[in-house]
Amino acid sequence: MRFCSTRGGAKGATLAEALCTGYAPDGGLFVPEELPRISETTLAWWASLDFPALALELLTLFVGDELPPEELADVVHGSYVNFSHKDIVPVIPLAEAAVVAELFHGPTYCFKDLGQQLLVRLLARFAERDKQKKTFLVSTTGDTGPAAMRAVADAASDYLQIVVFFPSGQISELQRRQMTTASTAKAKVATFEGGGDDMDLPLKRLSSDRAFVEKHGLCGINSYNLGRPLAQLPHFFWSYFRAVEQLGFALGSPVDLVIPGGALGNT
């Protein structure tokens, strides 16, 4: 599979190129050039899989031959070893026709663990394969930072390091402690004055400077990175399968999803 920019200025990028640069060279977002078509038979089979196996099937569609199957399987299964619930995302009955997907069973108690653990491990494999060190730049309003730092620590790759920025006085005490007491030498944290989104433009400017990016191995892993929505696909499929199963609907029946979007990182 190949990927292109939403602004039309970049086409034919590999997954590794898309993930390792974050923004496309023209400042757009990387998206698949075409989406895979899924048959009803495949959906029925996916509905029978556990969470890691489902994630592996979905990621294989986009990774293709860029990683050997056994390496991708290792990446995917390793991404969920520190989750506290056996289902990874338990789906709990709420009312007569409603269920809730619990996204907080990861190591930092936040849904961002679902995206960061998998994305960071993929980037670690690509960095190790290409022998190119990567420095992740992250701006956070509280959730992304701890999840990204924990993912870097868990990946334990000599090719990765991370720098996280958060707005002074605007995150919870738990989130501040998670970042300032991280048990890895591969992470640095800095505060900035201003609102939660005020760091987005400076990071985008850095990411769009190709010479600077290549010199320092910069890579953004906020929600604009293609790897984040790809890594979050499994919990949407999983939640749908569990919902129709519990509510007695036929597979393929429409359901409404109510998403706590926040800054839209979960969409």
CORWOBEL-V988706 format. One record per residue. N is the residue number from 1. RES is the residue in one small letter. PHI is phi in whole degrees, -180 to 180 (none if undefined). PSI is psi as a letter, one per 40 degrees, with the letter a starting at -180 (999 if undefined). NEAR is the number of other ideal C-beta (glycine too) atoms within 8 Angstrom. Layout:
# CORWOBEL-V988706
{{N	RES	PHI	PSI	NEAR} {N	RES	PHI	PSI	NEAR}}
This chain:
# CORWOBEL-V988706
{{1	m	none	i	10} {2	r	-122	i	9} {3	f	-130	i	13} {4	c	-134	i	14} {5	s	-87	i	14} {6	t	-65	e	9} {7	r	-98	e	9} {8	g	82	e	8} {9	g	-92	e	8} {10	a	-141	h	12} {11	k	-138	i	8} {12	g	74	e	6} {13	a	-75	i	12} {14	t	-77	i	8} {15	l	-63	d	13} {16	a	-59	d	9} {17	e	-64	d	9} {18	a	-65	d	13} {19	l	-70	d	15} {20	c	-78	e	12} {21	t	-107	d	12} {22	g	78	c	12} {23	y	-73	i	12} {24	a	-70	i	16} {25	p	-56	d	10} {26	d	-90	e	9} {27	g	89	e	8} {28	g	-84	a	12} {29	l	-103	i	9} {30	f	-78	h	13} {31	v	-139	i	9} {32	p	-62	i	9} {33	e	-65	d	9} {34	e	-152	i	5} {35	l	-94	i	4} {36	p	-67	i	6} {37	r	-98	h	4} {38	i	-115	h	5} {39	s	-81	i	6} {40	e	-64	d	7} {41	t	-63	d	6} {42	t	-65	d	8} {43	l	-61	d	11} {44	a	-63	d	9} {45	w	-68	d	8} {46	w	-58	d	11} {47	a	-63	e	9} {48	s	-91	e	5} {49	l	-86	i	9} {50	d	-78	i	6} {51	f	-61	d	13} {52	p	-61	d	11} {53	a	-66	d	8} {54	l	-64	d	14} {55	a	-60	d	14} {56	l	-63	d	12} {57	e	-61	d	10} {58	l	-67	d	12} {59	l	-66	d	14} {60	t	-59	d	10} {61	l	-61	d	9} {62	f	-102	d	10} {63	v	-78	d	11} {64	g	60	b	8} {65	d	-100	e	4} {66	e	-75	e	8} {67	l	-134	i	12} {68	p	-59	i	5} {69	p	-53	d	7} {70	e	-69	d	6} {71	e	-71	d	9} {72	l	-64	d	13} {73	a	-62	d	9} {74	d	-65	d	8} {75	v	-61	d	13} {76	v	-66	d	13} {77	h	-66	d	10} {78	g	-66	d	9} {79	s	-68	e	12} {80	y	-115	e	12} {81	v	-68	d	6} {82	n	-100	e	8} {83	f	-82	i	10} {84	s	-90	e	5} {85	h	-114	h	9} {86	k	-62	d	3} {87	d	-87	e	8} {88	i	67	c	13} {89	v	-122	g	14} {90	p	-67	h	9} {91	v	-111	h	13} {92	i	-111	h	8} {93	p	-61	h	6} {94	l	-114	d	6} {95	a	-150	a	5} {96	e	-57	d	3} {97	a	-132	f	4} {98	a	-147	i	7} {99	v	-134	i	12} {100	v	-124	h	7} {101	a	-93	h	12} {102	e	-87	h	10} {103	l	-105	e	11} {104	f	-113	f	7} {105	h	-97	e	11} {106	g	-80	i	16} {107	p	-67	d	9} {108	t	-112	e	11} {109	y	64	f	7} {110	c	-143	i	11} {111	f	-64	e	11} {112	k	-62	d	14} {113	d	-59	d	15} {114	l	-65	d	15} {115	g	-87	d	16} {116	q	-72	d	16} {117	q	-58	d	18} {118	l	-74	d	16} {119	l	-60	d	16} {120	v	-65	d	16} {121	r	-67	d	14} {122	l	-62	d	14} {123	l	-63	d	16} {124	a	-62	d	12} {125	r	-64	d	11} {126	f	-67	d	13} {127	a	-65	d	15} {128	e	-68	d	9} {129	r	-62	d	7} {130	d	-90	e	7} {131	k	54	f	6} {132	q	-127	h	8} {133	k	-70	i	8} {134	k	-123	h	13} {135	t	-116	h	11} {136	f	-86	h	15} {137	l	-107	h	12} {138	v	-134	h	14} {139	s	-107	h	12} {140	t	-136	i	15} {141	t	-103	e	11} {142	g	140	d	11} {143	d	-88	d	14} {144	t	-63	d	15} {145	g	-58	d	16} {146	p	-59	d	16} {147	a	-65	d	16} {148	a	-68	d	17} {149	m	-65	d	16} {150	r	-65	d	15} {151	a	-64	d	14} {152	v	-64	d	16} {153	a	-62	d	12} {154	d	-69	d	12} {155	a	-67	d	10} {156	a	51	f	4} {157	s	-105	h	9} {158	d	-71	e	3} {159	y	-96	e	10} {160	l	-121	i	15} {161	q	-146	i	11} {162	i	-142	i	13} {163	v	-124	h	12} {164	v	-118	h	15} {165	f	-116	h	13} {166	f	-137	i	17} {167	p	-72	h	14} {168	s	-61	h	7} {169	g	76	e	4} {170	q	-120	e	9} {171	i	-126	i	11} {172	s	-73	i	6} {173	e	-64	d	5} {174	l	-61	d	6} {175	q	-65	d	14} {176	r	-61	d	10} {177	r	-68	d	8} {178	q	-58	d	13} {179	m	-83	d	15} {180	t	-82	e	7} {181	t	-120	f	6} {182	a	-60	h	12} {183	s	-93	f	4} {184	t	-150	h	8} {185	a	-81	e	3} {186	k	-88	e	8} {187	a	-123	h	14} {188	k	-126	i	7} {189	v	-130	h	13} {190	a	-141	i	7} {191	t	-96	i	8} {192	f	-140	i	10} {193	e	-89	h	5} {194	g	129	a	6} {195	g	-81	i	6} {196	g	-63	d	8} {197	d	-96	e	7} {198	d	-70	e	9} {199	m	-89	e	11} {200	d	-62	d	9} {201	l	-66	d	7} {202	p	-58	d	7} {203	l	-68	d	13} {204	k	-66	d	10} {205	r	-64	d	8} {206	l	-62	d	11} {207	s	-69	d	13} {208	s	-90	e	9} {209	d	-89	g	8} {210	r	-61	d	7} {211	a	-64	d	6} {212	f	-68	d	9} {213	v	-60	d	13} {214	e	-68	d	7} {215	k	-65	d	6} {216	h	-108	e	7} {217	g	63	f	10} {218	l	-72	i	12} {219	c	-153	h	15} {220	g	-92	h	13} {221	i	-125	f	14} {222	n	-74	a	13} {223	s	-68	e	10} {224	y	-75	e	8} {225	n	-72	h	12} {226	l	-52	d	12} {227	g	-64	d	14} {228	r	-67	d	15} {229	p	-64	d	9} {230	l	-64	d	12} {231	a	-71	d	16} {232	q	-93	e	11} {233	l	-55	d	10} {234	p	-56	d	13} {235	h	-74	d	14} {236	f	-74	d	9} {237	f	-63	d	11} {238	w	-59	d	14} {239	s	-65	d	13} {240	y	-63	d	10} {241	f	-60	d	12} {242	r	-69	d	11} {243	a	-67	d	12} {244	v	-67	d	13} {245	e	-65	d	7} {246	q	-74	d	9} {247	l	-90	e	9} {248	g	75	f	4} {249	f	-89	i	8} {250	a	-74	i	5} {251	l	-60	h	10} {252	g	104	e	5} {253	s	-67	i	7} {254	p	-73	i	3} {255	v	-134	i	9} {256	d	-93	h	4} {257	l	-108	h	7} {258	v	-104	h	4} {259	i	-111	h	6} {260	p	-76	g	5} {261	g	-73	d	8} {262	g	59	b	7} {263	a	-88	f	8} {264	l	71	e	7} {265	g	-73	e	13} {266	n	-101	e	10} {267	t	-109	999	5}}
